[in-house]
Amino acid sequence: MFRAPAAHLADARAAVGRPVFAYEFAWPSPALGGLGACHCLDVPFVFDQLAADGAAAVLGDDAPQALADEVTAAADGSELGE
C-alpha cells in the first residue's frame, strides 16, 4: 500500500534526473504486541521526538535514542556533508 507507490515515484523522478532521497525503516517496535515496523513508526525518529506525548504507545518504553540520532542526521542532510 505504501512501499510500491513510493518506489515507483522515486524511480520516475530518478529517470528524469531529479534528486531522490528514500529510505526503508525496519526497526521493529516491541509495542502493540510486537507489531514490528509499520506505517509512520519512523516519524518520531526522523524528528527526534521519542519522548513526545503518546510516542511510547507505539515505540515502547526504550526506543533507541542512537537510532533517532542517526535517522535525524540522515534526514537533515548532515550525513551527506550538507
mmCIF file as gemmi writes it, N, C-alpha and C atoms, coordinates in Angstrom:
data_model
loop_
_atom_site.group_PDB
_atom_site.id
_atom_site.type_symbol
_atom_site.label_atom_id
_atom_site.label_alt_id
_atom_site.label_comp_id
_atom_site.label_asym_id
_atom_site.label_entity_id
_atom_site.label_seq_id
_atom_site.pdbx_PDB_ins_code
_atom_site.Cartn_x
_atom_site.Cartn_y
_atom_site.Cartn_z
_atom_site.occupancy
_atom_site.B_iso_or_equiv
_atom_site.pdbx_formal_charge
_atom_site.auth_seq_id
_atom_site.auth_asym_id
_atom_site.pdbx_PDB_model_num
ATOM 1 N N . MET Axp A 1 ? 0.816 -1.181 0 1 0 ? 1 A 1
ATOM 2 C CA . MET Axp A 1 ? 0 0 0 1 0 ? 1 A 1
ATOM 3 C C . MET Axp A 1 ? 0.872 1.262 0 1 0 ? 1 A 1
ATOM 4 N N . PHE Axp A 2 ? 1.987 1.253 0.703 1 0 ? 2 A 1
ATOM 5 C CA . PHE Axp A 2 ? 2.825 2.447 0.79 1 0 ? 2 A 1
ATOM 6 C C . PHE Axp A 2 ? 4.14 2.295 0.025 1 0 ? 2 A 1
ATOM 7 N N . ARG Axp A 3 ? 4.754 1.127 0.142 1 0 ? 3 A 1
ATOM 8 C CA . ARG Axp A 3 ? 6.096 0.947 -0.421 1 0 ? 3 A 1
ATOM 9 C C . ARG Axp A 3 ? 6.122 0.999 -1.939 1 0 ? 3 A 1
ATOM 10 N N . ALA Axp A 4 ? 5.273 0.256 -2.608 1 0 ? 4 A 1
ATOM 11 C CA . ALA Axp A 4 ? 5.318 0.189 -4.071 1 0 ? 4 A 1
ATOM 12 C C . ALA Axp A 4 ? 5.071 1.55 -4.735 1 0 ? 4 A 1
ATOM 13 N N . PRO Axp A 5 ? 4.045 2.302 -4.345 1 0 ? 5 A 1
ATOM 14 C CA . PRO Axp A 5 ? 3.865 3.621 -4.968 1 0 ? 5 A 1
ATOM 15 C C . PRO Axp A 5 ? 5.05 4.56 -4.71 1 0 ? 5 A 1
ATOM 16 N N . ALA Axp A 6 ? 5.615 4.51 -3.516 1 0 ? 6 A 1
ATOM 17 C CA . ALA Axp A 6 ? 6.767 5.362 -3.21 1 0 ? 6 A 1
ATOM 18 C C . ALA Axp A 6 ? 7.963 4.971 -4.066 1 0 ? 6 A 1
ATOM 19 N N . ALA Axp A 7 ? 8.178 3.676 -4.258 1 0 ? 7 A 1
ATOM 20 C CA . ALA Axp A 7 ? 9.287 3.204 -5.097 1 0 ? 7 A 1
ATOM 21 C C . ALA Axp A 7 ? 9.085 3.611 -6.55 1 0 ? 7 A 1
ATOM 22 N N . HIS Axp A 8 ? 7.857 3.516 -7.044 1 0 ? 8 A 1
ATOM 23 C CA . HIS Axp A 8 ? 7.573 3.927 -8.424 1 0 ? 8 A 1
ATOM 24 C C . HIS Axp A 8 ? 7.813 5.427 -8.614 1 0 ? 8 A 1
ATOM 25 N N . LEU Axp A 9 ? 7.393 6.219 -7.656 1 0 ? 9 A 1
ATOM 26 C CA . LEU Axp A 9 ? 7.611 7.658 -7.736 1 0 ? 9 A 1
ATOM 27 C C . LEU Axp A 9 ? 9.104 7.978 -7.708 1 0 ? 9 A 1
ATOM 28 N N . ALA Axp A 10 ? 9.851 7.344 -6.831 1 0 ? 10 A 1
ATOM 29 C CA . ALA Axp A 10 ? 11.298 7.56 -6.765 1 0 ? 10 A 1
ATOM 30 C C . ALA Axp A 10 ? 11.96 7.173 -8.082 1 0 ? 10 A 1
ATOM 31 N N . ASP Axp A 11 ? 11.572 6.049 -8.646 1 0 ? 11 A 1
ATOM 32 C CA . ASP Axp A 11 ? 12.124 5.613 -9.93 1 0 ? 11 A 1
ATOM 33 C C . ASP Axp A 11 ? 11.81 6.612 -11.041 1 0 ? 11 A 1
ATOM 34 N N . ALA Axp A 12 ? 10.584 7.123 -11.067 1 0 ? 12 A 1
ATOM 35 C CA . ALA Axp A 12 ? 10.173 8.078 -12.1 1 0 ? 12 A 1
ATOM 36 C C . ALA Axp A 12 ? 10.966 9.382 -11.978 1 0 ? 12 A 1
ATOM 37 N N . ARG Axp A 13 ? 11.146 9.845 -10.762 1 0 ? 13 A 1
ATOM 38 C CA . ARG Axp A 13 ? 11.928 11.083 -10.556 1 0 ? 13 A 1
ATOM 39 C C . ARG Axp A 13 ? 13.377 10.873 -10.959 1 0 ? 13 A 1
ATOM 40 N N . ALA Axp A 14 ? 13.95 9.751 -10.584 1 0 ? 14 A 1
ATOM 41 C CA . ALA Axp A 14 ? 15.339 9.461 -10.938 1 0 ? 14 A 1
ATOM 42 C C . ALA Axp A 14 ? 15.506 9.341 -12.447 1 0 ? 14 A 1
ATOM 43 N N . ALA Axp A 15 ? 14.507 8.782 -13.114 1 0 ? 15 A 1
ATOM 44 C CA . ALA Axp A 15 ? 14.578 8.581 -14.566 1 0 ? 15 A 1
ATOM 45 C C . ALA Axp A 15 ? 14.664 9.892 -15.342 1 0 ? 15 A 1
ATOM 46 N N . VAL Axp A 16 ? 14.148 10.974 -14.751 1 0 ? 16 A 1
ATOM 47 C CA . VAL Axp A 16 ? 14.214 12.277 -15.428 1 0 ? 16 A 1
ATOM 48 C C . VAL Axp A 16 ? 15.273 13.184 -14.803 1 0 ? 16 A 1
ATOM 49 N N . GLY Axp A 17 ? 16.161 12.581 -14.005 1 0 ? 17 A 1
ATOM 50 C CA . GLY Axp A 17 ? 17.278 13.322 -13.455 1 0 ? 17 A 1
ATOM 51 C C . GLY Axp A 17 ? 16.998 14.136 -12.21 1 0 ? 17 A 1
ATOM 52 N N . ARG Axp A 18 ? 15.858 13.914 -11.577 1 0 ? 18 A 1
ATOM 53 C CA . ARG Axp A 18 ? 15.518 14.637 -10.348 1 0 ? 18 A 1
ATOM 54 C C . ARG Axp A 18 ? 16.191 13.96 -9.159 1 0 ? 18 A 1
ATOM 55 N N . PRO Axp A 19 ? 16.592 14.722 -8.158 1 0 ? 19 A 1
ATOM 56 C CA . PRO Axp A 19 ? 17.185 14.102 -6.973 1 0 ? 19 A 1
ATOM 57 C C . PRO Axp A 19 ? 16.148 13.273 -6.217 1 0 ? 19 A 1
ATOM 58 N N . VAL Axp A 20 ? 16.575 12.151 -5.71 1 0 ? 20 A 1
ATOM 59 C CA . VAL Axp A 20 ? 15.678 11.258 -4.974 1 0 ? 20 A 1
ATOM 60 C C . VAL Axp A 20 ? 16.356 10.843 -3.673 1 0 ? 20 A 1
ATOM 61 N N . PHE Axp A 21 ? 15.64 10.977 -2.593 1 0 ? 21 A 1
ATOM 62 C CA . PHE Axp A 21 ? 16.111 10.52 -1.299 1 0 ? 21 A 1
ATOM 63 C C . PHE Axp A 21 ? 15.014 9.625 -0.724 1 0 ? 21 A 1
ATOM 64 N N . ALA Axp A 22 ? 15.356 8.393 -0.443 1 0 ? 22 A 1
ATOM 65 C CA . ALA Axp A 22 ? 14.376 7.444 0.084 1 0 ? 22 A 1
ATOM 66 C C . ALA Axp A 22 ? 15.067 6.555 1.111 1 0 ? 22 A 1
ATOM 67 N N . TYR Axp A 23 ? 14.281 5.99 1.987 1 0 ? 23 A 1
ATOM 68 C CA . TYR Axp A 23 ? 14.837 5.077 2.972 1 0 ? 23 A 1
ATOM 69 C C . TYR Axp A 23 ? 13.791 4.036 3.341 1 0 ? 23 A 1
ATOM 70 N N . GLU Axp A 24 ? 14.274 2.949 3.877 1 0 ? 24 A 1
ATOM 71 C CA . GLU Axp A 24 ? 13.394 1.919 4.429 1 0 ? 24 A 1
ATOM 72 C C . GLU Axp A 24 ? 13.669 1.862 5.922 1 0 ? 24 A 1
ATOM 73 N N . PHE Axp A 25 ? 12.651 2.023 6.711 1 0 ? 25 A 1
ATOM 74 C CA . PHE Axp A 25 ? 12.787 1.996 8.164 1 0 ? 25 A 1
ATOM 75 C C . PHE Axp A 25 ? 12.251 0.657 8.645 1 0 ? 25 A 1
ATOM 76 N N . ALA Axp A 26 ? 13.111 -0.162 9.193 1 0 ? 26 A 1
ATOM 77 C CA . ALA Axp A 26 ? 12.705 -1.527 9.54 1 0 ? 26 A 1
ATOM 78 C C . ALA Axp A 26 ? 12.866 -1.857 11.016 1 0 ? 26 A 1
ATOM 79 N N . TRP Axp A 27 ? 13.021 -0.827 11.869 1 0 ? 27 A 1
ATOM 80 C CA . TRP Axp A 27 ? 13.147 -1.098 13.297 1 0 ? 27 A 1
ATOM 81 C C . TRP Axp A 27 ? 11.835 -1.678 13.803 1 0 ? 27 A 1
ATOM 82 N N . PRO Axp A 28 ? 11.874 -2.859 14.405 1 0 ? 28 A 1
ATOM 83 C CA . PRO Axp A 28 ? 10.639 -3.479 14.888 1 0 ? 28 A 1
ATOM 84 C C . PRO Axp A 28 ? 10.261 -2.99 16.283 1 0 ? 28 A 1
ATOM 85 N N . SER Axp A 29 ? 9.178 -2.284 16.383 1 0 ? 29 A 1
ATOM 86 C CA . SER Axp A 29 ? 8.711 -1.802 17.677 1 0 ? 29 A 1
ATOM 87 C C . SER Axp A 29 ? 8.277 -2.979 18.548 1 0 ? 29 A 1
ATOM 88 N N . PRO Axp A 30 ? 8.679 -2.95 19.809 1 0 ? 30 A 1
ATOM 89 C CA . PRO Axp A 30 ? 8.226 -4.004 20.716 1 0 ? 30 A 1
ATOM 90 C C . PRO Axp A 30 ? 6.807 -3.749 21.237 1 0 ? 30 A 1
ATOM 91 N N . ALA Axp A 31 ? 6.257 -2.587 20.944 1 0 ? 31 A 1
ATOM 92 C CA . ALA Axp A 31 ? 4.933 -2.222 21.447 1 0 ? 31 A 1
ATOM 93 C C . ALA Axp A 31 ? 3.828 -2.86 20.617 1 0 ? 31 A 1
ATOM 94 N N . LEU Axp A 32 ? 2.642 -2.738 21.086 1 0 ? 32 A 1
ATOM 95 C CA . LEU Axp A 32 ? 1.438 -3.217 20.388 1 0 ? 32 A 1
ATOM 96 C C . LEU Axp A 32 ? 1.521 -4.692 20.024 1 0 ? 32 A 1
ATOM 97 N N . GLY Axp A 33 ? 1.982 -5.482 20.969 1 0 ? 33 A 1
ATOM 98 C CA . GLY Axp A 33 ? 2.029 -6.922 20.755 1 0 ? 33 A 1
ATOM 99 C C . GLY Axp A 33 ? 3.049 -7.356 19.726 1 0 ? 33 A 1
ATOM 100 N N . GLY Axp A 34 ? 4.13 -6.619 19.58 1 0 ? 34 A 1
ATOM 101 C CA . GLY Axp A 34 ? 5.154 -6.987 18.608 1 0 ? 34 A 1
ATOM 102 C C . GLY Axp A 34 ? 4.763 -6.637 17.191 1 0 ? 34 A 1
ATOM 103 N N . LEU Axp A 35 ? 4.116 -5.498 17.016 1 0 ? 35 A 1
ATOM 104 C CA . LEU Axp A 35 ? 3.651 -5.066 15.702 1 0 ? 35 A 1
ATOM 105 C C . LEU Axp A 35 ? 4.764 -5.044 14.667 1 0 ? 35 A 1
ATOM 106 N N . GLY Axp A 36 ? 5.969 -4.711 15.097 1 0 ? 36 A 1
ATOM 107 C CA . GLY Axp A 36 ? 7.076 -4.611 14.16 1 0 ? 36 A 1
ATOM 108 C C . GLY Axp A 36 ? 7.087 -3.242 13.502 1 0 ? 36 A 1
ATOM 109 N N . ALA Axp A 37 ? 7.845 -3.108 12.429 1 0 ? 37 A 1
ATOM 110 C CA . ALA Axp A 37 ? 7.912 -1.834 11.711 1 0 ? 37 A 1
ATOM 111 C C . ALA Axp A 37 ? 6.575 -1.63 10.999 1 0 ? 37 A 1
ATOM 112 N N . CYS Axp A 38 ? 6.029 -0.415 11.093 1 0 ? 38 A 1
ATOM 113 C CA . CYS Axp A 38 ? 4.736 -0.147 10.483 1 0 ? 38 A 1
ATOM 114 C C . CYS Axp A 38 ? 4.693 1.291 9.974 1 0 ? 38 A 1
ATOM 115 N N . HIS Axp A 39 ? 3.644 1.619 9.259 1 0 ? 39 A 1
ATOM 116 C CA . HIS Axp A 39 ? 3.478 2.954 8.681 1 0 ? 39 A 1
ATOM 117 C C . HIS Axp A 39 ? 3.572 4.03 9.762 1 0 ? 39 A 1
ATOM 118 N N . CYS Axp A 40 ? 4.385 5.029 9.525 1 0 ? 40 A 1
ATOM 119 C CA . CYS Axp A 40 ? 4.588 6.205 10.383 1 0 ? 40 A 1
ATOM 120 C C . CYS Axp A 40 ? 5.428 5.939 11.631 1 0 ? 40 A 1
ATOM 121 N N . LEU Axp A 41 ? 5.899 4.724 11.829 1 0 ? 41 A 1
ATOM 122 C CA . LEU Axp A 41 ? 6.728 4.437 13.002 1 0 ? 41 A 1
ATOM 123 C C . LEU Axp A 41 ? 8.023 5.246 12.958 1 0 ? 41 A 1
ATOM 124 N N . ASP Axp A 42 ? 8.475 5.606 11.778 1 0 ? 42 A 1
ATOM 125 C CA . ASP Axp A 42 ? 9.722 6.363 11.626 1 0 ? 42 A 1
ATOM 126 C C . ASP Axp A 42 ? 9.613 7.823 12.064 1 0 ? 42 A 1
ATOM 127 N N . VAL Axp A 43 ? 8.413 8.378 12.087 1 0 ? 43 A 1
ATOM 128 C CA . VAL Axp A 43 ? 8.237 9.825 12.314 1 0 ? 43 A 1
ATOM 129 C C . VAL Axp A 43 ? 8.88 10.308 13.625 1 0 ? 43 A 1
ATOM 130 N N . PRO Axp A 44 ? 8.669 9.643 14.772 1 0 ? 44 A 1
ATOM 131 C CA . PRO Axp A 44 ? 9.33 10.124 15.988 1 0 ? 44 A 1
ATOM 132 C C . PRO Axp A 44 ? 10.86 10.056 15.902 1 0 ? 44 A 1
ATOM 133 N N . PHE Axp A 45 ? 11.379 9.142 15.102 1 0 ? 45 A 1
ATOM 134 C CA . PHE Axp A 45 ? 12.831 9.033 14.927 1 0 ? 45 A 1
ATOM 135 C C . PHE Axp A 45 ? 13.348 10.142 14.008 1 0 ? 45 A 1
ATOM 136 N N . VAL Axp A 46 ? 12.657 10.398 12.913 1 0 ? 46 A 1
ATOM 137 C CA . VAL Axp A 46 ? 13.082 11.424 11.963 1 0 ? 46 A 1
ATOM 138 C C . VAL Axp A 46 ? 13.132 12.794 12.626 1 0 ? 46 A 1
ATOM 139 N N . PHE Axp A 47 ? 12.142 13.098 13.462 1 0 ? 47 A 1
ATOM 140 C CA . PHE Axp A 47 ? 12.057 14.408 14.101 1 0 ? 47 A 1
ATOM 141 C C . PHE Axp A 47 ? 12.575 14.398 15.542 1 0 ? 47 A 1
ATOM 142 N N . ASP Axp A 48 ? 13.236 13.289 15.942 1 0 ? 48 A 1
ATOM 143 C CA . ASP Axp A 48 ? 13.803 13.14 17.28 1 0 ? 48 A 1
ATOM 144 C C . ASP Axp A 48 ? 12.787 13.514 18.358 1 0 ? 48 A 1
ATOM 145 N N . GLN Axp A 49 ? 11.647 12.838 18.308 1 0 ? 49 A 1
ATOM 146 C CA . GLN Axp A 49 ? 10.55 13.086 19.254 1 0 ? 49 A 1
ATOM 147 C C . GLN Axp A 49 ? 10.171 11.807 19.999 1 0 ? 49 A 1
ATOM 148 N N . LEU Axp A 50 ? 11.171 11.054 20.42 1 0 ? 50 A 1
ATOM 149 C CA . LEU Axp A 50 ? 10.901 9.79 21.103 1 0 ? 50 A 1
ATOM 150 C C . LEU Axp A 50 ? 10.141 9.984 22.417 1 0 ? 50 A 1
ATOM 151 N N . ALA Axp A 51 ? 10.29 11.162 23.027 1 0 ? 51 A 1
ATOM 152 C CA . ALA Axp A 51 ? 9.628 11.42 24.313 1 0 ? 51 A 1
ATOM 153 C C . ALA Axp A 51 ? 8.309 12.183 24.156 1 0 ? 51 A 1
ATOM 154 N N . ALA Axp A 52 ? 7.852 12.375 22.94 1 0 ? 52 A 1
ATOM 155 C CA . ALA Axp A 52 ? 6.603 13.118 22.711 1 0 ? 52 A 1
ATOM 156 C C . ALA Axp A 52 ? 5.423 12.376 23.346 1 0 ? 52 A 1
ATOM 157 N N . ASP Axp A 53 ? 4.401 13.131 23.709 1 0 ? 53 A 1
ATOM 158 C CA . ASP Axp A 53 ? 3.197 12.533 24.282 1 0 ? 53 A 1
ATOM 159 C C . ASP Axp A 53 ? 2.663 11.452 23.347 1 0 ? 53 A 1
ATOM 160 N N . GLY Axp A 54 ? 2.444 10.279 23.881 1 0 ? 54 A 1
ATOM 161 C CA . GLY Axp A 54 ? 1.878 9.175 23.117 1 0 ? 54 A 1
ATOM 162 C C . GLY Axp A 54 ? 2.881 8.35 22.341 1 0 ? 54 A 1
ATOM 163 N N . ALA Axp A 55 ? 4.107 8.802 22.216 1 0 ? 55 A 1
ATOM 164 C CA . ALA Axp A 55 ? 5.098 8.06 21.424 1 0 ? 55 A 1
ATOM 165 C C . ALA Axp A 55 ? 5.374 6.676 22.008 1 0 ? 55 A 1
ATOM 166 N N . ALA Axp A 56 ? 5.458 6.579 23.319 1 0 ? 56 A 1
ATOM 167 C CA . ALA Axp A 56 ? 5.758 5.292 23.946 1 0 ? 56 A 1
ATOM 168 C C . ALA Axp A 56 ? 4.703 4.238 23.627 1 0 ? 56 A 1
ATOM 169 N N . ALA Axp A 57 ? 3.488 4.658 23.316 1 0 ? 57 A 1
ATOM 170 C CA . ALA Axp A 57 ? 2.426 3.703 22.991 1 0 ? 57 A 1
ATOM 171 C C . ALA Axp A 57 ? 2.759 2.893 21.741 1 0 ? 57 A 1
ATOM 172 N N . VAL Axp A 58 ? 3.478 3.497 20.806 1 0 ? 58 A 1
ATOM 173 C CA . VAL Axp A 58 ? 3.842 2.769 19.58 1 0 ? 58 A 1
ATOM 174 C C . VAL Axp A 58 ? 5.315 2.406 19.526 1 0 ? 58 A 1
ATOM 175 N N . LEU Axp A 59 ? 6.154 3.08 20.339 1 0 ? 59 A 1
ATOM 176 C CA . LEU Axp A 59 ? 7.588 2.81 20.328 1 0 ? 59 A 1
ATOM 177 C C . LEU Axp A 59 ? 8.049 1.898 21.449 1 0 ? 59 A 1
ATOM 178 N N . GLY Axp A 60 ? 7.239 1.746 22.474 1 0 ? 60 A 1
ATOM 179 C CA . GLY Axp A 60 ? 7.679 1.04 23.669 1 0 ? 60 A 1
ATOM 180 C C . GLY Axp A 60 ? 8.406 2.011 24.58 1 0 ? 60 A 1
ATOM 181 N N . ASP Axp A 61 ? 8.857 1.518 25.706 1 0 ? 61 A 1
ATOM 182 C CA . ASP Axp A 61 ? 9.475 2.383 26.713 1 0 ? 61 A 1
ATOM 183 C C . ASP Axp A 61 ? 10.952 2.68 26.469 1 0 ? 61 A 1
ATOM 184 N N . ASP Axp A 62 ? 11.617 1.906 25.644 1 0 ? 62 A 1
ATOM 185 C CA . ASP Axp A 62 ? 13.061 2.061 25.464 1 0 ? 62 A 1
ATOM 186 C C . ASP Axp A 62 ? 13.462 2.21 24.003 1 0 ? 62 A 1
ATOM 187 N N . ALA Axp A 63 ? 12.809 3.099 23.282 1 0 ? 63 A 1
ATOM 188 C CA . ALA Axp A 63 ? 13.175 3.336 21.88 1 0 ? 63 A 1
ATOM 189 C C . ALA Axp A 63 ? 14.612 3.839 21.84 1 0 ? 63 A 1
ATOM 190 N N . PRO Axp A 64 ? 15.433 3.334 20.937 1 0 ? 64 A 1
ATOM 191 C CA . PRO Axp A 64 ? 16.855 3.669 20.924 1 0 ? 64 A 1
ATOM 192 C C . PRO Axp A 64 ? 17.149 5.094 20.442 1 0 ? 64 A 1
ATOM 193 N N . GLN Axp A 65 ? 17.642 5.928 21.353 1 0 ? 65 A 1
ATOM 194 C CA . GLN Axp A 65 ? 18 7.308 21.015 1 0 ? 65 A 1
ATOM 195 C C . GLN Axp A 65 ? 19.093 7.345 19.946 1 0 ? 65 A 1
ATOM 196 N N . ALA Axp A 66 ? 20.017 6.394 19.986 1 0 ? 66 A 1
ATOM 197 C CA . ALA Axp A 66 ? 21.092 6.371 18.983 1 0 ? 66 A 1
ATOM 198 C C . ALA Axp A 66 ? 20.521 6.229 17.571 1 0 ? 66 A 1
ATOM 199 N N . LEU Axp A 67 ? 19.46 5.456 17.431 1 0 ? 67 A 1
ATOM 200 C CA . LEU Axp A 67 ? 18.819 5.312 16.124 1 0 ? 67 A 1
ATOM 201 C C . LEU Axp A 67 ? 18.147 6.616 15.719 1 0 ? 67 A 1
ATOM 202 N N . ALA Axp A 68 ? 17.495 7.283 16.659 1 0 ? 68 A 1
ATOM 203 C CA . ALA Axp A 68 ? 16.886 8.582 16.361 1 0 ? 68 A 1
ATOM 204 C C . ALA Axp A 68 ? 17.952 9.579 15.923 1 0 ? 68 A 1
ATOM 205 N N . ASP Axp A 69 ? 19.091 9.582 16.588 1 0 ? 69 A 1
ATOM 206 C CA . ASP Axp A 69 ? 20.178 10.493 16.223 1 0 ? 69 A 1
ATOM 207 C C . ASP Axp A 69 ? 20.648 10.227 14.789 1 0 ? 69 A 1
ATOM 208 N N . GLU Axp A 70 ? 20.791 8.957 14.452 1 0 ? 70 A 1
ATOM 209 C CA . GLU Axp A 70 ? 21.252 8.582 13.108 1 0 ? 70 A 1
ATOM 210 C C . GLU Axp A 70 ? 20.225 8.945 12.033 1 0 ? 70 A 1
ATOM 211 N N . VAL Axp A 71 ? 18.962 8.644 12.286 1 0 ? 71 A 1
ATOM 212 C CA . VAL Axp A 71 ? 17.908 8.922 11.309 1 0 ? 71 A 1
ATOM 213 C C . VAL Axp A 71 ? 17.715 10.432 11.143 1 0 ? 71 A 1
ATOM 214 N N . THR Axp A 72 ? 17.732 11.166 12.256 1 0 ? 72 A 1
ATOM 215 C CA . THR Axp A 72 ? 17.587 12.62 12.183 1 0 ? 72 A 1
ATOM 216 C C . THR Axp A 72 ? 18.726 13.247 11.401 1 0 ? 72 A 1
ATOM 217 N N . ALA Axp A 73 ? 19.942 12.786 11.629 1 0 ? 73 A 1
ATOM 218 C CA . ALA Axp A 73 ? 21.095 13.31 10.892 1 0 ? 73 A 1
ATOM 219 C C . ALA Axp A 73 ? 20.981 13.013 9.397 1 0 ? 73 A 1
ATOM 220 N N . ALA Axp A 74 ? 20.513 11.822 9.062 1 0 ? 74 A 1
ATOM 221 C CA . ALA Axp A 74 ? 20.339 11.482 7.642 1 0 ? 74 A 1
ATOM 222 C C . ALA Axp A 74 ? 19.243 12.334 7.008 1 0 ? 74 A 1
ATOM 223 N N . ALA Axp A 75 ? 18.171 12.579 7.739 1 0 ? 75 A 1
ATOM 224 C CA . ALA Axp A 75 ? 17.04 13.341 7.206 1 0 ? 75 A 1
ATOM 225 C C . ALA Axp A 75 ? 17.393 14.805 6.991 1 0 ? 75 A 1
ATOM 226 N N . ASP Axp A 76 ? 18.259 15.359 7.831 1 0 ? 76 A 1
ATOM 227 C CA . ASP Axp A 76 ? 18.583 16.777 7.67 1 0 ? 76 A 1
ATOM 228 C C . ASP Axp A 76 ? 19.78 17.001 6.752 1 0 ? 76 A 1
ATOM 229 N N . GLY Axp A 77 ? 20.346 15.923 6.231 1 0 ? 77 A 1
ATOM 230 C CA . GLY Axp A 77 ? 21.437 16.051 5.269 1 0 ? 77 A 1
ATOM 231 C C . GLY Axp A 77 ? 22.809 16.137 5.893 1 0 ? 77 A 1
ATOM 232 N N . SER Axp A 78 ? 22.911 16.156 7.22 1 0 ? 78 A 1
ATOM 233 C CA . SER Axp A 78 ? 24.229 16.315 7.834 1 0 ? 78 A 1
ATOM 234 C C . SER Axp A 78 ? 25.139 15.119 7.566 1 0 ? 78 A 1
ATOM 235 N N . GLU Axp A 79 ? 24.563 13.95 7.329 1 0 ? 79 A 1
ATOM 236 C CA . GLU Axp A 79 ? 25.397 12.798 6.988 1 0 ? 79 A 1
ATOM 237 C C . GLU Axp A 79 ? 25.871 12.868 5.533 1 0 ? 79 A 1
ATOM 238 N N . LEU Axp A 80 ? 25.277 13.771 4.753 1 0 ? 80 A 1
ATOM 239 C CA . LEU Axp A 80 ? 25.66 13.919 3.359 1 0 ? 80 A 1
ATOM 240 C C . LEU Axp A 80 ? 26.695 15.038 3.199 1 0 ? 80 A 1
ATOM 241 N N . GLY Axp A 81 ? 27.098 15.644 4.299 1 0 ? 81 A 1
ATOM 242 C CA . GLY Axp A 81 ? 28.055 16.72 4.252 1 0 ? 81 A 1
ATOM 243 C C . GLY Axp A 81 ? 27.443 18.039 3.834 1 0 ? 81 A 1
ATOM 244 N N . GLU Axp A 82 ? 26.133 18.17 3.96 1 0 ? 82 A 1
ATOM 245 C CA . GLU Axp A 82 ? 25.446 19.411 3.571 1 0 ? 82 A 1
ATOM 246 C C . GLU Axp A 82 ? 25.353 20.365 4.733 1 0 ? 82 A 1
